[in-house]
Amino acid sequence: MSARRMTAGLASAIAAVLSLHAPAALASKATIVLHNQGKLARTAETIVIPYAEVKKALPDVAFDQVIVRDAKGAVVTSQVTAMKHIHRGPAEYDDLIFQHDFAAGEQRAELTIETTEKPQPPFQSKVWVGYVPERHDDIAWENDLTAHRAYGPALELPSAKPDQMTSSGLDLWTKKVPYLVLDRWYRKGHDGLHADTGEGLDFYEVGRNRGVGGTGVWDGQQLSVSANWRKYHIYANGPVRAIFELSYEPWDAGKGVQVRETKRFIVDAGQQLDEIQSTFDFTPAPGSDGTVTVAVGVTEHPTKADVAVTRNEQGKFIALWEKYHDHPSHDELGSAIMLAPEVKLAGMARTTPPAKGRPDSLLLVKVKPGETIRYFAGGAWKPAGKITTAAAWNDYLTAKAARLAAPVRVEINATAAPPTP
């Protein structure tokens, strides 16, 4: 597997390890056993099984004629991804994706995959990503817990008028309902987005900062960053997982080094944090160690809120909990960034903004040309009712780091079709 394109299976919240027994002829059902390493509590744990392995177990399977059932026989929401569009010729499918909840102490779970005679209707989606040209080329995405956006090329143009801005920071929108809201919210207009009518609102300020998970190159004192994204590609859009990419044009990172970045986002239902894979292309500066120091940032808002910052080196995350005093509806908000277990932390830092400005707290990583780093970014809003204190937010992140370090192991055992009565 190349560093440039990590598979969707490895990019998921789980690194699934598969053991496959020889399938019987014309199998119509396969048993899935999930082994919960560490017996950790896991809510909405995403299970990713390469479609090729499903095909080995169920040779007659069709991507739209497959059902996942839990141990009680209930149908589990699932999806099959096809990341590469094949216009002519056989389609190519990537992964079968579904979710499962583990209670603390639960060691294993058993489910089944079944083939069906007819295509199955789609499930109601809990995730969404879309291009919003009406709002100066936003890319916006959400799951059942939170929402985000990234700024596109039209926002840099004079035609954007008072909204004109150059920023590769990532925005956060707060929601307190489980259903999808972004398409409707955009129809409220600028002023409507900033008022909570019962579903949530947009109040988080990014500006030219990093927001929640924006990146840059750190020289020890200053952060150099890209302009707005230039190209996008949506690979999957629910019901369990959305996958998309944003590409950025090269920017000057100092010492004559031009850096180009591509971000792949993996948005899963039921998760406060999204997964991001950022790939960096550059030619190292002469006489250097062949790397650049990449910074993943999260923005503090000290003029609008009381800010508590937690820097956890063991869990490789930075967590903020902000108690807003500028407006009652903003209430309290957690935000965070976290490195994946395989990514080596090279330190933490904090930008020095101008007076009354917003600092960014930074996780630092040494990156080689063409290397991909995997990290997580997101937030939790107190009025949503799930995470309501700084302590609970830190506990959530600590548990997330533990789950990433001990992924679920997946085993498939093929069984023959039941005999005809």
Secondary structure by P-SEA (a helix, b strand, c coil): ccccccccccccccbbbbbbccccccccbbbbbbbbccccccccbbbbbcaaaaaaaccccccccbbbbccccccccccccccccccccbbbbccccbbbbbcccccbbbbbbbbbccccccccccccccccccccccccccccccccccccccccccccccccccccbbbbbbbccccccaaaaaacccccccccccccccccccccccccbbbbbbcccbbbbbccccbbbbcccccccccbbbbbccccccccbbbbbbbbbbbbccccbbbbbbbbbbbcccccccbbbbbbbccccccccbbbbbbbccccbbbbbbbccccccccbbbbbccccccccccccccccccccbbbbbbbbbbbcccbbbbbccccccccccccccaaaaaaaaaaaaaaaabbbbbbbbbbcccccc
